Each structure stands twice: as C-alpha cells, then as structure tokens.
Amino acid sequence: MMPESKQKKDFFINSNKFYFLIGLVVGMALLAVIGISSFSKNNYGKSKEGTNWEFDYKIVPPPLPKELKFAGEKVPMGNFEVAERIDRELIINVFWNSSTILAIKRANRWFPVIEPILKKNNIPDDFKYIPLIESNLSNTVSSAGAVGFWQFIEDQAKKYGLEVNTEVDERYNVEKSTEAACKYIKDSYDEFKSWTLAAASFNMGVNGLNKQITRQKVHNYYDLLLSDETSRYIPRIVAMKEIYTHQEKYGYYISKNELYPPLDTYEIEINSSVKNWANFALQRNINYKILKYFNPWLRDTTLTNKSGKTYLIKMPVKGSLEPVTNN
C-alpha cells in the first residue's frame, strides 16, 4: 500500500494536470472563435461600418421576356401561370451551365443538318429545339427505351419508316430520324391544327393529348392541365430558343472557334452484306470507333442485308482526321 503522503502528492499533481488540460482546451476554443470571426470580417465582410456585408459575386435571375413565340404562335406571357413556367425553365437552363454550353456547341454542328430537313418538309424551324431539349443533341437512350436525338420509341420509329433491328437502328441516324420526326409532326398538326399542340404531342402522344382535350373541353396547350413533364415541355423549348438566340443576354460568351464544327464527310453506297465492319474500316484507313462515330446506327460488327437494301455509309473526308496507327 502507498503511503498517505505519497497519495496526496500524486492526487495534487494529477488534479493540476487535469485543470491545465481543461484550461488549454477552453483557451484554444476561444482563440478559434475569435480567429474565425476576425477572418470572416476581414475576408468576406469587407463591410463599411453600419452596412451589411458585401460579397464579391451576385446571383441575378435572368430577365423574363414580355413577348415570346413558338413556331409563330404566341406564348401568353400575360398569364402569370404560364409566365412562371417559362421563368422556371429560363432559370434552370441559364444556370445549368455545363449542359447549356454543350447544347450551344453541339447546335453549331447539328442544326445545319436538321434545319434543311425541317424546311423541306414545311415544318417550322423552331422544331429543331425538340432534339436539343430531348437529348441535348446526342444519341442518348432513355430509361423508357427512347433512342437518339429525337428520342423515338421502337414502335413509333417503325411506324414512321425507320429500320430497327439488332444490326441496324436508324433512330441513331440524325438525318433519317429527323425525316421520321417531320412525318410525326405533320400528322400531329393535321390532328390539332396547332404547332404548339403538335410539339406537346411529341412528348405525350397524340392519343394522350386528345384524351385530355376531350376531358377538359379546351383546345389550347396553355389552358390544359397536363403532367408535369408535358406542362414543362413547351416552356423548355421556348426557354432554350430564347437562350440560344440571345446568348450574351444570358451570360454565354462562346467564341466561334469554341463551337463544334460541322462534320466533313462523303458517302459510300453498300448494297451487300459486310462480314466485319472493323476490317471494312481499316481497309479505308480509319478504325471501327471512327466508323461507328459517323454511323452510330450500325449496331453490330456485321451486316447481313439479305434483301440487298442500299445503305449510305458516312466516311470522314481525307485529311479531316489523323491517319490510323497500330501503336
């Protein structure tokens, strides 16, 4: 057993250590609070006496236009509910910087492909914004199985003349899918006699839209109570049209040399089978990856083509790509 005097001495030493540690922790905490407060005032506040803190940046909502049109049809901006729907899509897409920058860059490549097809089919030019909002001008596949720039599901694609099978899927062909979209839009316009309703039907289908028109007894897109996706559909198109046509107004300064240039190509006719597309590509001094980039509708490494159908294979113009190497 330890002597009593020794116990008292150790207790005294241990107590002092304990209170010293407590004091040290409290002191450090106070210094941290004082330091953070001082840092905040010196670095973020920079405020004059008696005024609120001022930051080095501002977030300003995008201006809401008083007048907007889609395909020549007026958007009723005097209706507060419609104006707020447009406002929502402007805010989302103006501040969704990465997606909107890519849309603007890609549009420089693909709008010159889509615009003349729309014009040839007497479809208003504003319909080019549908593939922009549907897929951001890329060959995406949705969770519902909709494919390509125009997001066709398989049944509708086949109905409007696109070939869809394991070897060929023309929903990935921008020109052919745009032609199919024109047929769909024409049918919808003939049904509704409104370009705005025709565009809305591209999202929810002709039958679905007709059902709501019959149920609600109104024949104007902006008067219809629709699903959230379809009620946002036309405002998204209109918002992206507004941003694209007035880029600097909404803070987008993209120089011409930063835009994606149109693809420089020529076409090869194929009316027989192809045993191996990789060999086909290498024989023409490109690789399979490049062949698929220019022809994403080729879905297999072979083409059976028992019927002898003629396909047009896009090839990059000589000199537009670096030559293939085996390194």
C-alpha positions in Angstrom: 0.0 0.0 0.0 1.2 3.5 -0.9 1.9 5.9 2.0 -0.8 8.6 2.6 1.6 11.5 2.0 2.5 10.0 -1.4 -1.1 9.6 -2.3 -1.9 13.2 -1.5 1.0 14.4 -3.6 0.1 12.3 -6.6 -3.5 13.5 -6.3 -2.4 17.1 -6.3 -0.2 16.6 -9.4 -3.0 14.8 -11.3 -5.5 17.4 -10.4 -3.3 20.2 -11.6 -2.7 18.3 -14.9 -6.5 17.9 -15.4 -7.3 21.6 -14.8 -4.4 22.6 -17.0 -5.7 20.5 -19.9 -9.2 21.8 -19.4 -7.9 25.4 -19.5 -5.9 24.7 -22.6 -8.9 23.3 -24.5 -11.1 26.2 -23.5 -8.4 28.7 -24.5 -7.9 27.1 -27.9 -11.7 27.1 -28.5 -11.9 30.8 -27.7 -9.0 31.6 -29.9 -10.6 29.6 -32.8 -13.9 31.5 -32.4 -12.1 34.9 -32.3 -9.9 33.9 -35.3 -12.9 32.7 -37.4 -14.9 35.9 -36.6 -11.9 38.0 -37.5 -11.2 36.1 -40.7 -14.9 36.4 -41.7 -14.9 40.1 -41.2 -11.6 40.7 -42.9 -12.0 38.4 -45.9 -15.8 38.1 -46.5 -17.3 41.1 -44.9 -15.1 43.9 -46.1 -18.0 46.0 -44.9 -18.2 49.6 -44.1 -19.3 50.5 -40.7 -23.1 50.4 -40.3 -23.7 48.5 -43.6 -24.4 44.8 -44.5 -21.6 42.6 -45.7 -21.0 42.8 -49.4 -19.8 39.7 -51.4 -17.6 39.6 -54.4 -20.3 37.9 -56.6 -24.0 38.3 -57.3 -26.6 35.8 -58.4 -29.2 37.6 -60.6 -32.3 36.0 -62.0 -32.4 36.0 -65.8 -34.7 38.6 -67.4 -38.1 37.3 -68.4 -39.1 38.5 -71.9 -42.5 40.2 -72.3 -43.2 38.5 -75.6 -42.3 35.0 -76.8 -43.4 32.8 -79.7 -43.1 29.2 -80.7 -43.4 28.4 -84.4 -45.1 31.7 -84.9 -47.7 31.0 -82.2 -47.8 33.5 -79.3 -46.9 32.4 -75.8 -49.5 34.1 -73.4 -46.9 35.8 -71.2 -49.7 37.9 -69.7 -50.9 34.8 -68.0 -49.0 34.7 -64.7 -49.0 30.8 -64.5 -47.6 30.5 -68.0 -45.0 33.2 -67.4 -43.9 31.5 -64.2 -43.5 28.2 -66.1 -41.3 30.0 -68.7 -39.4 31.7 -65.8 -38.7 28.3 -64.2 -37.1 26.9 -67.4 -35.1 30.0 -68.1 -33.6 29.9 -64.5 -32.9 26.2 -64.7 -31.2 26.3 -68.2 -29.4 29.6 -67.8 -27.7 28.3 -64.6 -27.3 24.7 -65.8 -24.1 26.0 -67.3 -22.4 22.7 -68.4 -25.5 21.4 -70.2 -26.3 24.7 -71.9 -22.8 25.3 -73.1 -22.7 21.8 -74.6 -26.1 22.4 -76.3 -24.8 25.6 -77.9 -21.6 24.0 -79.0 -23.4 21.0 -80.5 -26.0 23.1 -82.2 -23.4 24.6 -84.4 -22.7 21.1 -85.8 -26.2 19.6 -85.9 -28.6 22.5 -86.6 -27.2 22.8 -90.2 -28.2 19.1 -90.7 -31.6 19.4 -89.1 -32.8 22.8 -90.4 -32.9 22.0 -94.2 -34.8 18.7 -93.5 -37.4 20.7 -91.5 -37.6 23.3 -94.2 -38.0 20.7 -97.0 -40.9 19.2 -95.1 -42.6 22.6 -94.3 -42.1 22.2 -90.6 -41.4 25.4 -88.6 -37.7 25.9 -87.8 -38.4 26.1 -84.1 -38.9 22.3 -84.0 -35.1 22.0 -84.1 -35.2 22.8 -80.4 -37.0 19.5 -79.7 -33.9 17.3 -80.1 -32.0 19.9 -78.2 -34.2 19.5 -75.1 -34.9 15.8 -75.7 -31.3 14.6 -75.9 -29.1 17.7 -75.8 -28.2 16.8 -79.4 -26.7 13.4 -78.6 -27.6 9.8 -79.3 -28.9 9.0 -75.8 -31.1 6.1 -74.6 -33.7 6.9 -72.0 -34.8 4.6 -69.2 -38.0 4.0 -71.2 -36.1 2.8 -74.2 -36.4 6.0 -76.3 -33.4 6.4 -78.6 -31.5 9.0 -80.5 -31.7 12.8 -81.0 -35.5 12.7 -81.3 -36.0 10.0 -78.6 -38.2 7.6 -80.6 -39.5 4.5 -79.0 -39.3 1.4 -81.2 -43.0 1.2 -82.2 -43.2 4.8 -83.3 -39.9 4.6 -85.1 -41.0 1.7 -87.2 -44.4 3.3 -87.8 -42.6 6.3 -89.4 -40.3 4.2 -91.6 -37.2 3.7 -89.5 -35.4 0.3 -89.6 -34.8 -1.1 -86.1 -33.2 -4.4 -85.5 -30.1 -5.9 -84.0 -27.8 -4.8 -86.9 -29.4 -1.5 -87.9 -31.2 1.1 -85.8 -32.0 4.2 -87.8 -33.1 6.1 -84.7 -29.4 6.8 -84.3 -29.3 8.3 -87.8 -29.8 12.0 -87.4 -31.0 12.6 -91.0 -33.4 9.7 -91.1 -34.8 10.2 -87.6 -35.4 13.9 -88.4 -37.3 12.8 -91.5 -39.4 10.5 -89.4 -40.0 13.3 -86.8 -41.2 15.5 -89.6 -43.8 12.9 -90.6 -44.9 12.6 -87.0 -45.2 16.4 -86.6 -47.2 16.7 -89.8 -49.7 14.1 -88.6 -50.0 15.8 -85.3 -50.5 19.2 -86.9 -53.2 17.8 -89.1 -54.9 16.4 -86.0 -54.7 19.5 -83.8 -54.2 22.4 -86.2 -51.7 23.9 -83.8 -47.9 23.7 -83.9 -47.7 24.1 -80.1 -50.1 21.1 -79.6 -48.2 19.1 -82.2 -44.9 19.7 -80.3 -46.6 18.8 -77.0 -47.9 15.5 -78.6 -44.3 14.6 -79.4 -43.9 14.3 -75.6 -47.1 12.7 -74.5 -48.5 11.1 -77.7 -51.4 12.1 -79.9 -53.9 9.8 -78.2 -52.9 11.0 -74.7 -53.2 14.7 -75.7 -56.6 14.1 -77.4 -57.9 12.4 -74.3 -57.0 15.5 -72.2 -58.5 17.9 -74.7 -61.8 15.9 -74.6 -61.8 15.6 -70.8 -61.0 19.3 -70.2 -63.0 20.8 -73.1 -60.3 23.2 -74.1 -58.1 23.2 -77.2 -55.1 25.3 -76.2 -51.9 23.9 -74.8 -51.6 26.7 -72.2 -55.1 26.1 -70.9 -54.6 22.3 -70.4 -53.7 20.7 -67.1 -51.1 18.2 -68.1 -48.5 16.0 -66.5 -45.5 17.9 -65.1 -43.3 16.7 -67.9 -45.6 17.8 -70.7 -46.5 21.1 -69.0 -42.8 21.9 -68.9 -42.1 20.7 -72.4 -43.1 23.8 -74.4 -41.6 26.2 -71.8 -38.3 24.3 -72.0 -38.3 24.6 -75.8 -39.1 28.3 -75.7 -36.6 28.9 -72.9 -33.8 27.2 -74.9 -34.7 29.0 -78.0 -34.5 32.3 -76.1 -31.1 31.5 -74.6 -29.7 30.2 -77.9 -30.8 33.2 -79.9 -29.7 35.7 -77.3 -26.7 34.0 -75.7 -24.8 37.1 -74.4 -28.0 38.4 -72.9 -28.0 35.4 -70.6 -24.3 35.4 -69.9 -23.0 32.9 -72.5 -19.9 34.1 -74.4 -18.8 31.3 -76.6 -16.4 32.2 -79.5 -16.8 30.7 -82.9 -13.6 28.7 -82.6 -15.0 27.0 -79.5 -18.1 25.7 -81.3 -18.1 22.2 -82.6 -17.7 22.4 -86.4 -19.9 20.5 -88.9 -18.6 17.1 -89.9 -16.8 16.9 -93.2 -18.0 13.6 -94.8 -18.7 11.7 -98.0 -20.8 8.6 -98.5 -20.2 5.1 -99.7 -23.1 3.0 -101.0 -23.4 -0.5 -99.6 -26.0 -2.9 -101.1 -24.5 -6.3 -100.0 -23.5 -7.9 -96.7 -20.5 -6.8 -94.7 -18.7 -9.6 -92.8 -16.8 -7.4 -90.5 -17.1 -3.6 -90.1 -13.7 -3.4 -88.3 -12.0 -4.8 -91.4 -14.1 -2.5 -93.6 -12.9 0.5 -91.6 -9.2 -0.5 -91.6 -9.3 -1.0 -95.3 -10.3 2.6 -95.7 -7.6 3.9 -93.3 -10.0 4.6 -90.3 -10.8 2.4 -87.3 -14.0 0.8 -86.1 -14.5 3.5 -83.5 -14.4 6.3 -86.1 -16.7 4.3 -88.4 -19.3 4.0 -85.6 -18.9 7.7 -84.6 -20.0 8.7 -88.2 -22.5 5.9 -88.4 -23.9 5.2 -85.0 -26.9 3.4 -86.5 -24.7 0.4 -87.2 -25.4 -1.7 -84.2 -23.3 -4.9 -84.8 -19.9 -5.8 -86.2 -21.6 -7.3 -89.3 -24.4 -6.5 -91.8 -26.4 -9.4 -93.2 -28.5 -7.4 -95.7 -30.3 -10.4 -97.3 -32.7 -8.1 -99.1 -29.9 -6.2 -100.9 -31.0 -2.9 -99.4 -28.8 0.2 -100.2 -27.2 1.8 -97.2 -25.2 5.0 -97.2 -22.1 4.8 -95.0 -20.6 8.2 -94.0 -16.9 8.5 -94.1 -14.7 11.4 -92.9 -13.1 13.4 -95.7 -9.4 12.6 -96.2 -7.3 14.9 -94.1 -10.0 15.7 -91.6 -8.7 13.1 -89.2 -5.2 11.9 -88.3 -4.4 8.6 -90.0 -4.9 5.3 -88.2 -1.8 3.9 -86.5 -1.1 0.5 -84.9 0.8 1.9 -81.9 
